[in-house]
Each structure stands twice: as structure tokens, then as C-alpha cells.
Amino acid sequence: MKLIKKQAVVKQNGLPAILLLPLVFLIAGCAAVGPRHVPQDRFKYNQALAESSRHQMLLNLVRIRYLEEPVFLSVSSILTQYVYDVGAGAGAELDLGGGTDTASVDANLKYGERPTITYIPIEGREFSERMLSAIPSDAFFACHDILLSKRCAGAY
């Protein structure tokens, strides 16, 4: 969780303006920010899932090479909960005898993200179909061309 904390102390004539500060923080905290996160979070989760799938496939190829049983997991759902918490406080110290009047304001904003990812093992008919399905020739030749171009460029 991220925590942002602000404090301010104001002398005699700034009292009305400082009392508006908690209201500003409260309104900012209530604004709908979830929709702004969807595009960037979707891209990040998509990227993470693609990388995870590649790692899983490589791990299972190694397992098959050493005659171990491959295990595949599929992500069935991703739920993300955004938590925003806004708090504000105010205090005043008045000296009616002609001394200085002071006021203090305390405001904080907490933000958190709580993802929940559900995995399902791929087994049975779905597993057999995935393992025994043919690789499309265009995908095979595309991979071949990429590997060939890297080999010619000296990447190996």
C-alpha cells in the first residue's frame, strides 16, 4: 500500500482556506479512478500471462525430455480489487487573550491493489487435444524463419 500524508499549520488569517483542504482530499478520493486503470492493467496482465505461458511450455518440454509428466495450468480468471482510503482531520487552538491562533490539518490517502488469480489444471480430453493437435504450418515456418534469421545474424 502506498501512503501519502500531508500536514499543514496555518496562522491567524489562513483559517478558512485551510478548512477547505480536507474537503478537496475527500472529493479527490471519491473520484472514479477504476476505469482509468483498466487499459494499462489489462495490458500488463496480458503480458504477464503470455510470459508465464512461454515459461510453462519450456518447463514442460524439459519435463518431457527427461521422461517426466508435463503439467499445464490455465488461468481461468483474474480479479483485481482497487482499494482507496481517504482520511482527514482538523484541529484548532484558539487563544482568546490576543495571542496567536493556530490551526492544523492532517490528510492521508491510501491506495492498494489486490489481484486474485484462479488457476485450473488442464487434464483429460482438453489436455489430450492440446498435446496431440497439429502445429499449423504457417506458425512452424514463421518460427523457422525467425530462428534462421537470428542464426545468420550471429545470435547463437
C-alpha positions, 0 to 999 in steps of 0.5 A: 500500500502506498501512503501519502500524508500531508500536514499543514499549520496555518496562522491567524488569517489562513483559517478558512482556506485551510478548512477547505483542504480536507474537503478537496482530499475527500472529493479527490478520493471519491473520484472514479479512478477504476476505469482509468486503470483498466487499459494499462492493467489489462495490458500488463496482465496480458503480458504477464500471462503470455510470459508465464505461458512461454515459461510453462511450455519450456518447463514442460518440454524439459519435463518431457525430455527427461521422461517426466509428466508435463503439467499445464495450468490455465488461468481461468480468471483474474480479479483485481480489487482497487482499494482507496482510503481517504482520511482527514482531520482538523484541529484548532487552538484558539487563544482568546487573550490576543495571542496567536491562533493556530490551526492544523490539518492532517490528510492521508490517502491510501491506495492498494491493489489486490489481484486474485488469480484462479488457476485450473489444471488442464487434464483429460480430453482438453489436455489430450487435444492440446498435446496431440493437435497439429502445429499449423504450418504457417506458425512452424515456418514463421518460427523457422524463419525467425530462428534462421534469421537470428542464426545468420545474424550471429545470435547463437 
